[in-house]
Amino acid sequence: MRTIRGRVDSAQTLLEGERLKAKLRVTADSGEAYEAYLPDRELAALIPRSVLVGEEPIAPPQLLQTIEPMLARLTQSRRVRLWSYRERRYASFLSWRSVHFAA
């Protein structure tokens, strides 16, 4: 399968059951539009749980109104690569491994 890369156009928070998920709208380099989910590990890196809810295991639903604008600002226009796992498409930010600093 070829690697699909693109740019995040928008982000939306949603609840699946009682769990926070982030759905992204991505325009691929080819011009095609895709919907993809942000993996939990990447969402946690962008929006640390400890900052918003501390040690509490339960968060109020109103917190989504705070998280969504933050998520939008942190993801919009960022480059991602798309991949599939268990019939769902995900988007991950590009790795630092390919970046080389000039000597």
C-alpha positions as CSV (number, residue, x, y, z in Angstrom):
1,M,0.0,0.0,0.0
2,R,1.3,3.4,-0.9
3,T,1.8,6.0,1.8
4,I,-0.7,8.8,1.8
5,R,0.4,12.1,3.2
6,G,-1.6,15.2,3.5
7,R,-2.5,18.3,5.5
8,V,-5.0,18.6,8.4
9,D,-7.9,20.9,7.4
10,S,-10.0,20.6,10.6
11,A,-10.3,18.6,13.8
12,Q,-13.4,17.6,15.8
13,T,-13.7,16.0,19.2
14,L,-16.2,13.3,19.8
15,L,-17.1,10.8,22.4
16,E,-17.2,7.1,21.7
17,G,-18.9,5.6,24.7
18,E,-17.3,7.8,27.3
19,R,-13.9,8.1,25.7
20,L,-12.5,11.1,24.0
21,K,-11.6,10.7,20.3
22,A,-10.3,13.2,17.7
23,K,-11.5,13.0,14.1
24,L,-9.5,14.9,11.5
25,R,-10.4,16.1,8.0
26,V,-7.2,15.6,5.9
27,T,-6.6,16.7,2.3
28,A,-4.0,14.4,0.7
29,D,-1.3,15.7,-1.5
30,S,-3.3,14.2,-4.4
31,G,-6.2,16.5,-3.5
32,E,-8.4,13.7,-2.1
33,A,-10.2,14.4,1.2
34,Y,-10.1,11.8,4.0
35,E,-11.5,11.5,7.5
36,A,-9.0,10.0,10.0
37,Y,-8.8,9.5,13.7
38,L,-5.9,10.7,15.8
39,P,-4.4,7.8,17.8
40,D,-4.8,8.0,21.5
41,R,-1.0,8.4,22.1
42,E,-0.9,11.4,19.7
43,L,-3.9,13.0,21.3
44,A,-2.3,12.6,24.7
45,A,0.8,14.3,23.5
46,L,-1.1,17.3,22.2
47,I,-3.6,17.6,25.1
48,P,-2.1,16.1,28.3
49,R,-4.8,14.8,30.6
50,S,-3.1,16.0,33.7
51,V,-3.4,19.6,32.6
52,L,-7.2,19.4,32.1
53,V,-8.5,16.9,34.6
54,G,-5.6,16.1,37.0
55,E,-5.9,12.7,38.6
56,E,-9.7,12.5,38.3
57,P,-11.0,9.5,36.3
58,I,-14.2,11.4,35.3
59,A,-14.3,14.6,33.3
60,P,-17.4,16.9,32.8
61,P,-18.8,16.9,29.3
62,Q,-18.4,20.7,29.2
63,L,-14.7,20.1,29.0
64,L,-15.1,19.3,25.4
65,Q,-15.9,23.0,24.7
66,T,-12.4,23.7,26.0
67,I,-10.6,20.8,24.3
68,E,-12.0,21.3,20.8
69,P,-10.6,24.8,20.0
70,M,-7.2,23.7,21.5
71,L,-7.2,20.6,19.3
72,A,-8.1,22.6,16.2
73,R,-5.2,25.1,16.8
74,L,-2.7,22.3,17.5
75,T,-3.5,20.2,14.4
76,Q,-4.7,22.6,11.7
77,S,-2.4,22.7,8.7
78,R,0.0,20.1,10.1
79,R,1.4,17.4,7.8
80,V,0.3,13.8,8.6
81,R,0.6,10.4,7.1
82,L,-2.5,8.2,6.9
83,W,-2.7,4.5,7.7
84,S,-5.3,1.9,8.4
85,Y,-5.8,-0.4,11.3
86,R,-8.9,-2.7,11.9
87,E,-10.9,-1.0,9.2
88,R,-10.4,2.5,10.6
89,R,-8.2,5.2,9.1
90,Y,-5.7,7.0,11.4
91,A,-3.5,10.1,10.9
92,S,-0.1,10.4,12.6
93,F,2.3,13.3,12.6
94,L,5.5,13.0,10.6
95,S,8.4,11.5,12.4
96,W,11.5,13.4,13.4
97,R,13.7,10.5,12.1
98,S,13.6,11.9,8.6
99,V,14.8,15.4,9.7
100,H,18.5,16.1,9.4
101,F,20.1,19.2,10.8
102,A,22.7,20.9,8.7
103,A,26.3,20.7,10.0
